[in-house]
Amino acid sequence: MTEEDTTSGNIEGQGETSAPPSEDGFHWDAPTAQAPDELLDVLRRVQADFANYKRRADEERQELQRHANSRLILKLLPVFDEFVLAIQHASKDGPEPSWLEGIALIQRKLNALLESEKVVKIEALGREFDPFEHEAMAYQESPDHPEGCVISVVREGYRLDERVLRPALVVLAKRPERDTRSSDTVSEKEFEDA
């Protein structure tokens, strides 16, 4: 028996239980009663997987866009700060009022740009120190504020959505120290009198 004979013998033996190959070359078994339900279940899973894939791809694309925007905005913030400082420190007798108005206009346009990109200034003044939003620059004694309260903002901080782009640079309140020399003198006098 040749190799062809064995192969054809095997095919002939199997021919009784399975369907002949279709035109596309695939061999299809006769469908069972559960096959349509199983195929429908597989199809639903594939559809759900594809919908999840599309959602994840959209989220990743949006996150990439936000990250790219945040890098550019972070580079623009020092320029914005300089315009704010220029307006604050311009003297009335200094440059022409039209020049100062031009600077103020540029600052307002930059502010509008930041707002359109959903950049929000971090409110710090009068609030308790938050290490996620504030960066402590110094402590200053203050009897009027609780310890750890922000009493001065050196540089504004900004947030894009829920992400902090740049923390606010702040000065924090601390309790005033008691004059230890005067209390020591009192205790020495009390000691000598006794």
C-alpha positions in Angstrom: 0.0 0.0 0.0 1.3 3.3 -1.0 1.2 6.5 1.0 -1.7 7.8 -1.2 -3.7 4.7 -0.6 -3.4 5.1 3.2 -4.4 8.8 3.0 -7.4 8.1 0.8 -8.4 5.2 3.1 -8.4 7.5 6.1 -10.4 10.2 4.3 -12.9 7.6 3.2 -13.3 6.3 6.7 -13.9 9.8 8.0 -16.2 10.8 5.2 -19.1 9.2 6.8 -19.0 11.3 10.0 -18.1 14.8 8.7 -19.2 17.1 5.9 -17.2 17.6 2.8 -14.9 20.7 2.6 -16.6 23.8 1.4 -15.6 26.0 -1.6 -13.3 28.1 0.6 -11.3 25.0 1.7 -12.6 24.8 5.3 -14.2 21.7 6.7 -17.4 22.5 8.5 -19.1 20.0 10.8 -22.9 19.8 10.9 -24.2 22.4 13.4 -25.5 21.1 16.7 -28.5 22.4 18.5 -26.2 24.6 20.8 -24.0 26.0 18.1 -26.0 29.1 17.3 -26.2 30.0 20.9 -22.5 29.5 21.4 -21.7 31.5 18.3 -23.9 34.3 19.4 -22.2 34.3 22.8 -18.8 34.5 21.2 -20.0 37.3 18.9 -21.2 39.2 21.9 -17.9 38.8 23.7 -16.0 40.0 20.6 -18.3 43.0 20.3 -17.8 43.9 24.0 -14.0 43.4 23.7 -14.0 45.7 20.6 -16.1 48.3 22.4 -13.7 48.2 25.4 -10.7 48.5 23.0 -12.2 51.6 21.3 -12.9 53.2 24.7 -9.4 52.5 26.0 -7.9 53.9 22.8 -10.0 57.1 23.1 -9.0 57.5 26.7 -5.3 57.0 25.9 -5.5 59.5 23.0 -7.2 62.1 25.3 -4.6 61.5 28.0 -1.8 62.0 25.5 -3.4 65.2 24.3 -3.8 66.5 27.9 -0.1 65.6 28.6 1.0 67.4 25.5 -1.1 70.5 26.4 0.2 70.4 30.0 3.8 70.5 28.8 3.2 73.6 26.7 1.1 75.3 29.3 3.8 74.7 31.9 6.3 76.5 29.6 3.8 79.4 29.2 3.3 79.9 33.0 6.5 81.8 33.6 5.7 84.2 30.8 2.2 84.7 32.3 3.8 85.4 35.7 6.2 88.0 34.2 3.2 89.9 32.6 1.4 89.9 36.0 4.5 91.2 37.7 5.1 93.9 35.1 1.6 95.2 35.6 1.8 95.1 39.4 5.1 96.9 39.5 4.5 99.5 36.8 4.5 102.9 38.3 2.0 105.5 37.4 4.7 107.9 36.5 6.7 105.3 34.5 5.8 104.2 31.0 3.0 105.7 29.0 -0.4 104.5 30.0 -1.0 103.0 26.5 2.1 100.8 26.9 0.8 99.5 30.2 -2.6 98.9 28.7 -1.0 96.9 25.9 0.8 94.7 28.5 -2.5 94.3 30.4 -4.2 93.2 27.2 -1.6 90.6 26.5 -2.0 89.3 30.1 -5.8 89.1 29.7 -5.4 87.2 26.5 -3.0 84.7 28.1 -5.4 84.4 31.0 -8.3 83.6 28.5 -6.1 81.1 26.8 -5.4 79.3 30.1 -9.1 79.3 31.0 -10.0 77.9 27.6 -7.6 75.0 28.3 -9.3 74.5 31.7 -6.2 75.6 33.6 -7.3 76.7 37.1 -5.4 78.8 39.6 -4.8 77.0 42.9 -6.4 78.9 45.8 -3.9 79.0 48.5 -4.2 82.2 50.6 -5.8 81.6 54.0 -6.0 77.8 53.5 -4.2 75.1 55.3 -0.9 73.8 53.8 -1.5 71.0 51.3 1.7 69.3 50.1 0.1 68.2 46.9 -0.9 71.8 45.9 1.6 74.0 47.8 5.3 74.3 48.1 6.5 75.9 51.3 9.1 78.5 50.8 9.3 80.0 54.3 7.7 80.2 57.7 6.7 83.5 59.3 5.5 84.1 62.8 1.9 85.2 63.0 -0.3 85.4 66.0 -3.4 86.0 63.8 -3.2 82.7 61.8 -3.1 79.1 62.9 0.2 77.2 62.4 0.5 75.8 58.9 -1.9 78.3 57.3 -0.8 80.0 54.1 -0.3 83.7 54.8 1.4 84.7 51.6 1.6 83.5 48.0 5.0 84.1 46.4 4.1 82.4 43.1 0.7 81.2 41.9 0.1 77.5 41.4 -2.0 76.0 38.6 -4.0 72.9 38.0 -5.1 71.3 34.7 -8.3 69.2 35.4 -7.3 67.4 38.6 -3.6 67.3 37.9 -1.3 69.9 39.5 0.8 71.6 36.8 2.8 73.7 39.2 2.3 74.0 43.0 1.8 77.4 44.6 5.0 78.7 46.3 3.8 79.9 49.7 4.8 81.3 53.1 3.3 79.5 56.1 2.3 80.8 59.5 3.9 79.6 62.6 3.2 80.3 66.2 5.3 83.2 67.7 8.0 82.0 70.0 7.8 83.2 73.6 10.6 85.4 74.8 12.6 82.8 76.7 15.0 85.4 78.1 12.3 87.3 80.0 10.8 84.1 81.5 14.3 82.9 82.5 15.0 86.2 84.4 11.7 86.0 86.2 12.4 82.5 87.3 15.9 83.5 88.5 14.5 86.4 90.6 11.9 84.1 92.1 14.6 81.6 92.9 16.8 84.3 94.6 13.9 85.6 96.6 13.1 82.2 98.0 
